[in-house]
């Protein structure tokens, strides 16, 4: 299967992955043929793209790091937790929130188990988000990416569970920020930005005062907007004074935000977001964390259609940790002309070739 941006989806295509609606209910099953009615639902939910199966990609398998059902259930729980926290009568809802926290812990343990059993894999999926539920999808994605990095850094399961919970709750403080600021479609004013910057402190204070969680979990929430050079917030700390959870979540948070469609901009390609993060080493991000991240996150995920600087076109088949920018590609066209016999090309043997992601219908 391969990932196709929504604007390139046409009727008659065969779905390669299950598709869920905003309530987390299964909307379309894998292998369904997309009809005009389905197109209307896909456009309403503003998915950034879909995985499809076709003749150039039906032998490619993209392995999910976590089961779709586990991911959707986690999104439901974190969404309910956020909504409950927004209620004015906190005392009335505290029992419900504590129940959700217990469920979140269980979900994180499931996610850690799944990722740990696939720890040799790179992250190859292009995420499919429901536009209006961005915050909740983002929270789960940041948790998954953080756990992947934590495993590569040698953390044990206890620390991975704590890291995953910290990452899942990192944006909890946004429930205390005015909705008109959170949902503003354009650039924030200086005053609005100062208000937005309070969310890491507010989330830290709320979680710490409400739940019996390890201190390192709170610190990841507090520190996820600190910068390695000391220019972040809320405390302007730098280097290793920033908690390890904060340094990990910072990278995962920025990557998922950059690759997501927002009201004021289109999401970047994974390769572009990774280049941005690499360019911010030692200023925004811990060099060791970034080195780990670049090894584990595929800039050109399996199923991505690309064009090389010599005019060859193909689809990414495999990625390699040591050559993350140089995947294996199945070449099927030359300057738009389809080849009679596709062939495979290992780009780390052809380092002079540059890659551009393209849309091929």
N, C-alpha and C positions, 0 to 999 in steps of 0.2 A: 504494500500500500504506500501511498504518498500523500503529503500534506498539500492541499490546494486552497489558496485564499478564497474567501467567500465570493469576491467579485468575479472569480473564474469558475464558480460552480454552475453547472448546467443540468437541466433535467436529463434523466437517463443514466447519470453516473451512479455507481454502486458504492454505498457507504462502507468504509473500512473499519470504523470504530463505532461503538454505541454512542448515542447522542442523548443528552438529558436536558430537561427544561429547567426553568428557574426555580421550581419546587424540588428539584432533584429526582423527579420521576423520569423513567425511561421514555423518551419521545420517539426515537427511531433505533432499531436494532441493526447491528452489523449485517451487511449484505442486502439491506433494503435498497431498492431503486428509488432515486430521488425524483419526486413528481413536482408539479407546479404548486400543489398545496403544501408540500413539505418545504419548498423554497420560501414560501411566505412565512412559515414558522421560523426557519433558520434566519431570515432577514430580520424578523421581529426581535429575536433574541440577540441579534448583533454578534453572532459568533465571528471570530476573526478568520476562521477557516475550518475545513473538515479534512479528515483522512478518508481517501477513496481508494478503491481497488480498480485497476485497469490493466491493460495488456503490457504496459511498460513497468508495472510495479507489483503485479499480483503474487510474485514470489518473494517479495521483501516483507520481512516481519519486523515491526517496531514493538519492542518489549516494554510494557509499562513497568516502571519501578514499583508502583503500588497498584493494587487492584482498583478498578474504577468504582466498584461498589463501596470499598473502604474510603476512597477519596470523597465520593458524594455524601456518604454518611457523616464524615468529618466536617464537610462544608455545612451540612444541615445543623450540626451541633454548634459549631462556632458562630453560625448566623443566629441561632436562638440565644446563645450566650450574649452576643452583642446587643440583640434586641431587648433582652431582659435587663441588661445594664443601663439601657436608655430610659427605662421606666422611672418615673419620678419617685415612686415609693420604694426605695431600695430595700427597706426592712421587709416589706411584704414579699418581695421576690428573691430574697437572699437564699432561701432554701432551694428554689428552682435553680439558681445560678450555681450553688454548690453541687447539685446533682449533675448539672452540665459539666462542671469541672471534673468530676469523677469520670464521666463519659469521655471527656477529652483526653484524660490520662490513659484510659484504656485504648482509645483510638491511636494515640501516639505510640503506645507499646506495640500495637499491631503494625503500624507503619514502619517502626524501627526493625521489627522482625522481618518484614517483607524486603526492605532495602538491604538489610544485613545479609540476607540469603542471596542477594543479587549484587553484592558489593564489587564484583569485577566489571560490572556494566558501566558504560558512560550514560549520562542523561541524554537521550536521543529524541525524546518527544517534544513536539511543538505543542504548547498547551492550548486547549480549547476552552475559553472562558465565556460565561454568560455576562454580557456587558454590564448589566445593572447590578450584578452581584460581585463586582470586581473585588471588593474588600475581602470577602470571604474566600474566594478562589485564591486571591493573593496570599492570604494568611496560610492556607494549606500548602501552596507552592513554596513559600519561604521556608516552611517547616521541612518539607521534603529536601530542598536544596541544602539547607543547613545540616540535616542529618547525613546527607551524602558526603559533605565536607568533613563532618565530625568523624565518620567512619574512616575516611582517608587519613585523618590526623591521628588515628589510633585510639579514639575514645572508647571506653567500655559501654555496655548497654545502659547502665545506670545514668551515666553522663549523657548518653545519646537521648534517653527519655527526657531528661531535664532540658537539654538543648532543644529538642523538638517542641516541648511545651512552651518554652520561652519564645521560640520563633512563632508558634501558633498564636500567641497572645501579644506579639510585639506591638500591634496597632490598637490594642484595646482602648488606649487613651483617647482615640479619635471619637469615641462616643460622647465625650465631654466637650467637643469642639462644635461651634455653631454650624448647622447644616449648610447655610449659605456660603460659608468659607470652604467646607469640605467639598461641596458639589459645584463650586464656581468653575465655569467652563474655560476661563481665561487665566492670565497670570494674576497671582495674588498681589495686593498692595503690600507695602512694607508693614503696615499695622496688622494686616491679615496674616502675613507670613509669621510675624512674631507670635500671634495667637496660635497658629498651626504648630509652631515649634514647641508648644507646651505639652503636646500629646504624649511624648515619651515619659516626661515627668509625671503627668496625670495618670497614665496607665500604670506606671511603677507604683505610685502611691495607692491607687485603688486596689491593685492585685495584692500588694503587700499587706494592706489593712484588712482584706476580706478573706484571704485563703492561707492555709498553712503549707506554703511551698518553700523549697530550698532557696536560700539567699541568691545563689548563682542564677536561678531562673529570673528573679526580680531584676538582677543586674543586667541581664541580656536585654530586657525590655527598656531599661533606663538608658543603656549605652548604644542602642542600635543606630543613632544618628551622630555619635561622636566620630571624628575624623582622625586618622592616624597622625596627622601633623598638628593636632590640637585646635583646629578651627571649627569643630563641630559643636553640637549642643546636646544636653543642657549645661554641661559642666566644663567644657573646653579642655578635657583631659586628652592625653596623647599617648601613642605607642602602646606599650604593654600595660600601662595604667588602665587602659580600656579593658573591660572583662573579655575573656576569650569568646564567650557567647556573643557579646556585643560586636566583636570584630567579625565573627562568622556571619551573624544575621545581617550586618551592614552590607556585605557583598551580595547575599541572596536577595535581600530587599531591593537593592538598586537594580539587579539583573532582571528580576521579575517585573518590576515597575517599568523598566525601559522597553521590555518586549511586549508590553500590554497596550492595547488600544485604549486611549483615554478621550474624554470629550474635546480636549484641546489639541490633541496630536495623535498620529498613528504610531503604533508600536514599532520599535526597531526590529531588524532581523537579529537572530541570536549572534551571528558573527559580528554585527555592528556593536551590540551591547557588550560583548566580550572585549572588543577592541577598546571601548570606552573604559571599561574596568581596568584593563591592562595599562591604559594611559594614566590612570589615577593611582597607581601603585606608589606607596610611601607618602602620598598626600592625603587621599581619602581612605585608602585601604592598606591593611597589613600585607606586606609582600609574600609572606609564607602562605597566608590564606588565599591570596590570588593565584599563586602557583598551583596550589591544590585544586582550586576552582577550575582553572583552565585545563587541567588534566582530565577532569571528570565531566565537564559540560561540553557537549558537541557543538561547535560553531555552525556546522552544516549537518543538521540531524539527518538520520537515515530517511529516505523518501523525499528529500529536498531536491528540486530540479535546479540545475546550475549550468552556467555557460563559462567556459574557460577563455583565457585571453587569446588563445590561438583559434577561436571560433568553434571549437568542439562543444557539443551540448550533451548533457547526460543527467543521471540521477544518482544520488549518493547511496552507496550500498553498505559501507562499513566505515567505522571510525577507530582511531588508535590513540591511546592516551599520550604516547610519546610524540605523536605527530598530529596533534589535535586539529591543526589548520590544514592538514593534507589527507583527506579521506580517500577511500577507494570509490571510483565512479564508474558506472556503466555508461559508456559512450554510445549514443544511438543517433546522433545527428552531427553534421559538420556544416556550420553556417546556415542552419535551418534545413539543410537537405538530409532526409532520413537515410541512414545507412542500411544496407541489405542485411548485414550481420553486426549486431552490437558487440562491443568488446569492453573488457575491463581495463582501467588505468589506475595505477597507484601513484598518487600525486607526490608522495614523499620521494619518489624516484625522478620526479619532474618538477623540481622546486621553482623553476622559472615561470610556471603557469599560475596566473592569478584566477580567482574564482569570483563569479558574480551570481547571486541567486536570481532566478528568473521564474516567471509564471508560464507553464506549458499546459495548455488545455487538452 
